[in-house]
Amino acid sequence: MSKVIVICNVTLDGVMQAPGRPDEDDRGGFVHGGWAVPYSADAMGRVMAEGMGRGAAMLLGRRTYEDFASVWPRQHDNPFTEVLNRLQKYVASTTLSEPLPWVNSTLLKGDAADAVADLKGNEPDQDLVVLGSGALIGSLRRHHLIDEFKLLIHPLVLGTGRRLFPDEGPVAALRLADSVSTTTGVVIATYHPANP
């Protein structure tokens, strides 16, 4: 059975909104877009490459998919572009329709949690990596479908923004499986469910 692995940039107060660019996601008047960029380090790139390099596929919500599809295919001088283009991308959305614009993209049919549960059972050699996609992560958490959280925890408190674990989310006990720190103070922590 494949695993669902969440890889997410978060602040110390759990904000995951718009880590990459100022214009990435300004919902709710969020003005701190691009907050993760000053903390970039080689170790973080290795973690991302490692997560995507073991026969993985991407699992994305609509908003993250549309953002990635508008940016990555045009990043010709970035080594991640070829990797991301090559990967299979599964998209959870009730508003998009096929054909999807980014190569190797498939729209999940029906309820996202049910579709992901089917993928987990039918793709034994292909882990499903979730990047961003907060609403999708929430749905997968409620259905106990996440096998691993790889959190890039930044030494920053924003006090506002969409959080990875919002107040209304389910209770979950996690077990620390691994951690490493970068030269910029980011802690890369890997957690598994304490009671699978």
N, C-alpha and C positions, 0 to 999 in steps of 0.2 A: 504494500500500500504506500502511496506517495505521502509526503508530508506537506502541510501548509506552513510556510515560513514567512513571518512578517519581518521586514527590514525597514526600520523607521528612525529618522532623525527626530529627537525630542529635546526639549529644554529641561532643566531641573524641575520646573513646574508642569511638565507634561505636554507643553504645546508642540504640536506637530505641523501647524499650518504654515505653508509657504516658506520652507527652509531654503529654497534654491535661488529665488529671484524676487526683486521688489514687486514685480507685477504678477507674480504667480497666483496669488489668491488673496483678494482684499475683502472677502465676505466679512460682514459685521464691522466694517471700518478698520480692518487689520492693517496696520501701517509698518509692521516689522518684517516684511517680506525680505528674504535673502539672509536671514539671521545666521544660518549655518556656514555660509561661505567663508567668513574669517577664520573658522576653525578647521578648514580642510587640512588633511594630512595624508601622507602615503598609506598609513595603516588603514584609513577609512576606505581608500580606493581598493586596497587588497581585500577587505571584507566584502565590498560590493562585488568585486570580480569573483571571489570565492563563492558567494551565494548564487551567482548566475552561471558559474562554470561547471556545475556538476549535473548536467542534463536537466536543468530546470526550465520551467516555463513561467511566464509572468501572469499574474492574476491581478487585474486592475478594475477599479470602479470607473464609471463614466467620466467623471471630472478629471481624474488623474490620466486616464487614457487619452482624452482629448488634448490635455496639456502636453503630455509626452509626445503624442503624434504630431503636434504642431512645432515641436522643438527638435527632437532627436534626429529624425531623418535628414535634417539640413545641417547637422554638425559634422561636416566632412573631415575635419581635422582632429576629431576626438576618437580615441581608440574604443570607447564604449559604444559608439554608433553602430559599428558592424555587428557587435555582439547583440545589441538590442534589436536591430533589424532582423537578425537571424533567428532569434528566439520566438517560440510560439507565444502568442499573447491571447489570453482569455479575458473577455470583457463582460462585467456584470452591469447591465443597463436595461431599463425599461423604456428608454426613449430613443436609443440608437437603433439603426437598422443596417443590415448587411447589403452590399459589401462595405466593410470598414476600410478606411483609407490607408492604414499602415499595414505593410506587408506582414503576413503570417498572423493576422488577427482574426479571432473567432468570437462571435457574440454568444454568450451563454443564454440558453433558452429557459424560460420559466423562472422560478424562484432561485435566487443566487445561491442560497445555502444548500438547497437540494442539488443544484447543478455542480457545486463544488464537492459535495459529498460523493456524487457519482464520479467526478474526475479523480478524486482521491482513490476510489476503489478500482477504477479502470486504467489508471496510468501508474503502474507500480514502479517504474524506473524514472519517473519525472516529477521532481518536487515542484510545488507551486509557490512562487515567491510573490508576496504582496508588497508593493512599494506605494507609499502614500495611501490613498483610498480609505480615509477614516470611516466613512459610512459602511463600506464593505467590511472592514475589520470589525466594526461593531456587530454586524449581522453574523459574521463567522464566529465571534466570541460567544454570542448568545446561543449558538448551536454547537459549541464546544468542538469546532473544527480546526482551531489553530494548534499546531504542534510545537511551534518554536517562535519566540520573539527575539530578534537580534536588534537591540536598541542602541543607537549611537547617541549617548546622553551628553549633551553639551553643557558646559559650565556657565549657564545663562538662565536668568529668570525674566520672563517677559510680562507676567501678570495678566495677560490677555491673549486670546486666540483659541482656536479649536484644539482640544486636547485629545491625546491618544486614548485615555481612559476617562471619559466624561462622567459626571456625577451620577447619571442615570444608568450607567452600565452595570453588568452583573458582577458579583463578587468572584474573584479568581485567586487561588493560591498558586504562586509560581516558585520554581526552584532554580537557583543560579547554577548554570552548567559551565560557564566560562566567562572570563572578563579580561580585557586588556585595555591599557590606557595609551593615548597618543601624546605626542609632544605638545599638542595644543590644548591638552586638558580634557579631551573627549574620552569618555569611558564607553567602550564597546562591550556591552553586557548581553550574554545569551541566556535566555530563560526558557525552561520547559514547564508545562503544567505539573504541579506537584502531585495531583491525583488524576492521571490520564483516564 
